Amino acid sequence: MITGKTLTQLVAEIERQNNAMHDLIVPSQKMEMVAYDGQTPALRIENQPDLYPVTETGHETLTARLGIPSRYYARMREQAPALLAYNVNTWLKQEGDEGASRMVRTLDGQARAVLSDKYKRLDNYEFLMTVLPVLMESGAADGHSVEVQSTEITDRRMYVQLTFAGLETEFTVNKGGRKVGEVVKAGLIMRNSEVGYGCREIQFLAYTLACTNGMVLPREIGNFATRHIGGRKGNGDIFALSRETQEADARAFALATRDAVKQMISRDNLQNLVNQMQAANGRPITGAPDAAVRELGKSFSLTEDEQAAVMRHMINDGDLSHYGLTNAITRAAQDATSYDRAIELEEIGGVFLHMPERQLVPILAATGQERKAA
């Protein structure tokens, strides 16, 4: 599992951001982009005293919401900022003429997201402060204290990865002819995005003690989520959004979480996972290990560096099986270039462990000759 912030550090940063954010509902025709050569593009909003420089996530949400192709947007941003501003402002005016409004989310005086005015806020502060205590209470009620393993807040999402002390199982796997004991703990990953990169969500997490790997299980196995979609808020005027509504939403979500967590975190679910892991350990790589990693890379869009890391960890672990390849993926998450990507690799590990046989066999049986035949 990738190292991130301590819980104390996370709370401090979330509290800081909570005091530094400002959200507006803005009719589209009452804002415009200002962009000059050598300067960061910014949004000018009517009756607001300052410009709002646009962050990376702000640009990504703009191109998505306005329907401007991302490669063309990036080219204009780099080579022709005035043309970028012209394109953005043209589409803002057009949707403004149709009565549209946008939610502009700012942090530290910068525009970090331009979203639909139907976007339903449940921010990191409310999410963490209401849901984490519920998880701790649920664990304590069942005799399992919560252990926070890793947390982070990125430009896109907040993450909390935790496990439950005592809710663990030891099992035996075969590694290169040796019987080795493994211990896996049940846990959860909490995540949320304030800028349109996914829902507020709690998902089943497996944590292997020996290699400190985290694996996020597929959503159909254990998941509780709600989307950031609400009623339309625009009324033709510019106005700031208060926090009261989302505080009530956070409390309601936290109460619903309690029942969902009890269903997810159980010894039966943990044993089902262990059964899956042991079955995977009994499926050897029947082709060439390097070819299997290449096929895996193609199936899950792994970079060359990620494929090299997976190969290295699998060989070092000495387990040339479906389970060994799964562990190598989740171990490679610790080498990821970002926390966001690390979580994606933990998810890939979970999907790969549960991959249907018709998709799995071509990976485990790959020899490298397939490419020559093609």
N, C-alpha and C positions, 0 to 999 in steps of 0.2 A: 504494500500500500504506500502510495506516495506521501512524503512528509509535507505537511502544510502548516497552518497556524495552530497554536494551542487554543482551547476553548476560550480562555481569558483574552487572548489576542483577537480572536474572532469577534467576541462580544464588544471589545473596545472599538474595533473598526466599524462594526455595524452601528453602534451608538453614534460614532462620529458622522457616518454617512446619513444616519437618520436625521441629524440636526443640520446637515448641509444640503439636503435635497429640497427641490421645489418643483411642483407639478402644475401645469397650466392646461386648460382646454382652450384651444385657439381656432377660430374659424380659419380655414386654409388660406383665404384671400388676405388675411391680416398678418401673415408672416411671409418672409422671403429670405432666400439665401444670398449672402454677400460673400464674394470670393475674388481675391486678387492674386496675381502672381507672387509666389513666395510667402503667402500668408495662409493660415488655417481657415478654411471656409467656416462661416458662422451664420447663425440664424438671427435675423432682426424681427422682433415681434412688436406690433403696434402698441404704443404707450408703455413699453418696457424701456428703462433707461440704458440698459447695457445690451451688447451683442452676446450671443451664446455660441462660442466655438463648438464645432461639431466633432464628437469623438468617433472612434472606429465603429462602435456599436450604433452610434447615431447615423453614420453614413449607411451602414448595413440595413438599418430599419427604413431609412428614407428610400433607398433603391428598391427594397421589397414592397413598401407601401405604395410607391408611385409607379411601379411597374417598369422602371428603367433597367435594362439588362446590366448585370453587375460588372461584367468585363468592360462594357462601354463606359459605365459610371467611373470605374477605377481609372480608365485611360483619360477621361476628361479631367478627373481630379488631379492627375499627375501632370498632364500636358496642356490642358486648356481650362483652368478654373473658371474663367468668365463664361465659357460655353456650358460648364457644369451648372453654374448659377442660373443661366438662361433656361436650361432644360428643367431644372427643379422648379423654378418659379413659374414656368409655363404650365406645368402639370398641377402645381398648387393652385394657380388661378383657376384652371379648368374645374378642379373638384370643388373649389370655393364657390364658383358660380353655380354649382349644383347643390350648394348648401352644406357641404361637408365641413366637419371640424376634426382637429387632431389633438391627441394628448401629447404634449411635449414634456418629457421627463428630464429634469436638469439635476446635476450634482456638481458641487464646487464651481458653479457658474458656467457649466458646459452642458450642451444639449447631448444627452447620452442615448436618447431614444425618441423617435417620432412614431406614435402608434395610433391605432384606431381610438376614437373617443368612446368605444364600447369596452375598451380594455379595463378589466377589473383588477384593481390593485390589491395585492396582499404582499406587503413588502417584507424584506428579510427580518427586520426588527420584530414585527408582529408575529411572523411565522416562527422565529426562533424562541421568542419569549413566551409564547402560548403553547407551542407543540412540544418543545423539549421537556418542560416540566411534566406534561402528560405521559411522555415516554418513560421518564424516570419513575413516575408513580406506578405505571403499568408494570414495569420491571420489578419494582420493590414489592408490589402486591403478590407477584409470583415467586418471590425470593431471589430475584436476579437483579443485582445492581447494574447500572449503566456505566460502560467504560467508553469514553470518547477516544477514538483511535486517531482521527485526522479530520481537520476542517480547513476550509479555504473560502475566500470570497474573491471572485474574478470579475472582470468587466461584464461577464455574461450571467454568471450564476453564483449562488452560495451553496456550499456543500457541508454536510456534517455526516461523518461515517462513525458509527458506534456499534459496540457489541454488548452482549448481556453476560455478565460473569456467572459461571456455572452452567450456562446453557450451551454445552459443548459435548462432542462425541469423539471418541478415539476409534480409529479403524486401521486396518492393515492394507498396505499396497505393496506391489512388487516393483522394485526398481533394479533393473539389470540383474535379476536373479536373486536379489536380496529382499527379505521381508522387512518392511520399514513401517513403523507406527506413525500415523498422522493424527493430528487433533484439529478439528474444525469447530469454530464458534458461530452461533447464529447472531446476526446483527441486522442493522437497518442503515440505509443511506437516506438522509433528508436532503432535498434540493429545491431550489426556487430560483426563478429569474424575475427581476424587476423590469427587464427591458425586452421582453418578448421572445426569449429563447427557451421556451418550454413552460410546463405547468408547475404548480406546487405539488410536490410528490414525496411519498415515502415508499421505499422499495426494499425487498428482502436482500440482505447482504451476507455472504459467507466469508469468514476470516480464518485462514489457515495459519496456525501458530508458528510452525517451524520456519516458514519462509515469509511470514507476515504479509501474505498476499490477500488482497480483497477481491471478491468476485461479486458483481451485481447480477442477480438472477433475472431471467426474462420476466417481463411484467405479468404474464399470465400465471406465473407461479406465486408471486406475492407483490402486490402493488396497491397503493391508495393515492388517488390524485384528483385534483380539480383544476379546471382550466381557468385562465384569466379572462373570462368573457362575461360581460354584464350588459346592462341597458345603455343605450346611447345617451351621452351626456351633453353634447353640443346644443346650444340654444341661440347661436348667432353672436354671442358676446365672448370676450376673453374673461376667464375667471380662474382663480386658484382653487385647488382641491384640498379639502380638509381630510383629517385622518379618522374621524369618528366611524364612518361606514366600514372601513377596512379593519378597524379594531374589533367591531362586532363580527365581521366575517371570519377573522382569525380565531375568535373564541368558538364559533360554530364549527370551524374546521377541526380545531383541537379536540372538541368533544366527540366528533365523528371518528377521529383518529384512534381514540381509545379502543373502540370495538374492532376496528380494522387491524390494529397491532396484535390484539389477542389472537385473531385468526391466523395472522402471518407467522408470529413467533411462537412456535410450539415444538415439542420434541418430535412429534410425528413428521412435521415438515422438515426438520433437521435430519431425521433418519432417512426420509425419502431422498434428500440431497446426497447423503452419504452413500446410499444404494446406487445412485446415479454415478457418483465418483468411482466407486469400486467397479461398476460395470465398465466405465470408460477405461479404467486401468487394465481391464482384460481385453481391450481392443488394441492390438499392436499396430504400429505403422508398418504396413506390409510392403510399401514401396521404398523410395529413397527419402531419408529425413529432410534433406535440403529441398527436394522437389515438393514434399508435403508442405513445407513452410512457404514455398513460392505459391502453391495453390491456395493455401490459407490467405496469403497476402492479396491474391487476386479477388478472393471471395469477400474480403472485408476491407479492401482498399488500404492495406498497410503500406507504409513507406519502406524504402529499402533499408533505412536505418532500423526501423521497427522490426522488419523481418530478420535482420542480422541479430538484433537483441533477442528475439524469440528463439532463434537457432542456438545462440550461445547459452541461454539459460536452460534449454532442453538438454543439450549435451552435458552441461555441468551437473544437471540433476540426475542424469543417467536413466531417465524414464522415457523410452521411445514408444509411447502409447498415446491413445486419445487423451487420457488423463494427463500425461506428461506434457503434451502439447498445450493443453488447457492451462496448466500451471505456468508454462513458459510465457503464455500471453499475459496472464495477470502479473507475473513477475516483471515483464517488460514495462508494465504500467509505472513501475517505480523509476524507470529511466525516461519517462515521457517528457516532451518539451514544455508541456503546460499541465496544470491541474485538470483543465477541461478535457484534454486529450487522455490523461491518465484514467479518468472515469470512463471515457469511451472504450478504452482497452479493457477495463474491468468488466464492462458490459459485453464486449466481444467475447471475453472468456466465458461468461455465463451463457451466451447464445450458442457458442461452439460446443460447450458441454452438453447442451440439450438439442443439438442439431439432428434432424431426421437422418436416418441411415442413407437414404438415396442421395443426400447432399454430402454426407460425411465420407462415404466410401471413396469417391474420387479424390478426396484430399489425402486420406490415409494410404491409398494405393498408388499415389502419383509416383512415377519413376523418372520423369524428366524427358522421356521419349515421346510423350504426347505432343510436345512442341515441335519436335522434328517431323512427326507424322503429319501435323497440320501444315 
